[in-house]
Structure formats: structure tokens, C-alpha cells
Amino acid sequence: MKGLLAAFFAITAVQAATIPMDSVRGDQLFRSQGCIQCHKLRGQGGNRGPDLGRVLDRAFTPSLLAGTMWNHAPEMWMTINLENIKVGDIDEQGAADLFASFYSSRYFEMPGDAGRGKKLFVSRSCSTCHGLTSSPDPKAVPVNQWHGLNDPIALVGAMWNHSPAMWSELSQKKISWPSMTSQDLSDLLVYLRNVSPAMGAEPMFRITAGEDGEKLFASKGCVSCHNAQRPAASKMTLTGVAAAMWNHAPLLHAEPPRIDANEMREVLSEYWARQFFESSGDAAHGKRLFASKHCAECHTGAGPGPVLTARAGTYNGMNMVSALWRHGPAMLQQMKQKHINWPVFKVGEMADLMAWLNESAKK
């Protein structure tokens, strides 16, 4: 049992690089590993568990989703055993791909309003140049030919690369630059996806390890205004990033560099994905949770588990989900033997616990 628990936490020590993730693989895993037998995603699946496509309170972070899954786990395992549901293994890469699948279905985004998006299409001057199937401006691409509506990273790139032409057209027409909030863009996207062929296309989310992101950040001239170091932690979704870059475009003193889809994927994998998929909780509160949730009874050297604070690396939502899936049942059994209740995490507590473990591992 000790060896099994050691394996549980060995996978939580990860490299600093971003874990590549692919929503196509995640969709396949959602089906092949049995998740679809209990949960719906994009309207398909069972009814035993929550519909993962109809979460009312969006703006989830990966750590919050990990905490929710952790709380639900004992009930889930009981259902699996009672109904003899066949489930497979989910390693860290698999967990990353599942997160990509959830991201592509806008699980982490604020809910959008198509009616408001339709109004914004006019009020933000989009309809001045663009039409849904044909455009008033012959140089403007109509919405039904837009690429990237179902790929958040492609959307960021398309908006960024479109800004110089847009700036020129708006200046000639004496129209002010249309700024957007993240909610504005979410509403606009829901509307556009409903009126374009993109609605029938499979959503996609894919990031790389970001190995060339730093070089591209320099070669594209971003370092002339921005610190070359990775920006401070931010939990903006990619819709928020797209809106921020759009609002930033007219502030540039020169025409912004063009960034193709693969380059944008590398840059955002390096400078955004690490931040969004890492934890940024309260380490001091996490230390108290480590004691109050009884983690210390097994994982400080005196108990059967490994010393978690001695592990170098980064704890995040993805590897916590993988660890829970692979070795959680054995942990639950051992906790029952010790008459310890399964720990339940309130909103934000999983992030706080991981923040403390990450901070302690660096010391």
C-alpha cells in the first residue's frame, strides 16, 4: 500500500514546462475511459452524474474543477462499483487532454448571451464592414467564412492580425475603435457561432509545450514594451486574453507584428497556459488545510504516505485529477481503516493547498 501511495504522489511532481494538451484526444478519452457513461458533454452521455456541458456557474479554474471532482469521488466510485461500470486509467497526459476537452466546450468561460451578442455586432461597428453571409465592404470577410470561432487560440490570432486593417478602415470612416470586455466577446461569440457554419464544427483546443514561445516573444518585438520574463500570474480565459489584446492594438506606436496560428499557439502556451492551469492560491491557508484535512497524519514522515512537502515540482489541477483517478480508491480505503473522513474542499481550498505544497517543495 505504501508503494501505491508513493506512486499517487510521484506523478504530482511535474516539469516546469507546460503539458501539451489536445481536446480531440480528450474527447476520445472521455468516451473510452467511461466518463460518458455517467456524464454528458456537448449533449451526449449518461445521466448518472452532472452534465458537464451545462454548468451554471462558469469561470471555473482547473484547481476548482479538481476540488469538485475530489469531493464527488467517493460517490462516483460507489456508483462505478455498484453498477459494474468499466473505467480505464487516466495518467497526467490524459488528464491534461480532458481539461483541453472541457476548455474547448467553454467550460471555463462565462456564459454568453446570443441576444446581447447580436446587438454588440452592430454597436461595436462589426456590421459596418462584415455581414453574416456577404459583407457591405467587399474587402471584409463575411462571418460564414471566419476561421477560429471554435478554436480559442486561433480566435486570439485572428483578432490580433485583423487589427491593422480594421484600424485603417475605421479611421477612414471616422469610427472609434470598438473596445470589448471579456463578457462582450463571449456574448458576441455565442451569437456568431449560432449564425455561422462553425456551429456544426467540433470545437477544438490545443496547446504545445511552449518551447519556442520565449524566442517568438522576442522576435516579434513584444519585449520592446513588455518584460521578457513571464508575466505575473493571471487567470484570464483565452476569451479574456483576446479581448485584452484587441483593446491593446490601437495603443501600439507601430503596426503590430503578424503572428500566424502556430506561432500564437507557442506564445500563448508559454505565457498564458502555465498561468491558467497552475494554482495561485493562498499558501498560508493551504498550510492550515494540510493539517485540518488530516493530510499531515499520513504525509509528514510518520504515516504511510510520502512526505509531500519534500517533492520538487509543481502541483496543479491536472495532475491532482490524474492522481485522484488512479490511486484515490486505495487512499479512501486506507482512510476508512484509520477512521478518517474523506476531506471535502470548499471553493478555493484546493488551490490554497496546492499553493502551499508548491511553495514548500521549493524550500
Buried (B, 14 or more C-beta within 10 A) or exposed (E): EEEBBEBBBEBBBBEEBBBBBBBBBBBEBBEEBBBBBBBBBBEEBBEEBEBBBEBEEBBBBBBBBBBBBBBBBBEBBEBBEEEEBEBEEBBBBBBBBBBBBBBBBBBBBBBBBBEBBBEBBEEBBBBBBBBBEEBEEEEBBBBBEBBBBBBBBBBBBBBBBBBBEBBEBBEEEEBEBBEBBBBBBBBBBBBBBEBBEBEEEEBBBBBBBBEBBBEBBEEBEBEEEEEEEBEEEBBBBBBBBBBBBBBBBBEBEEEBBEBEBEBBBBBBBBBBBBBBBBBBBBBEBBBBBBEEBBBBBBBBEEBBBBBBBBBEBBBBBBBBBBBBBBBBBBBBEBBEEEEBEBBEBEEBBBBBBBBBBBBBBEE
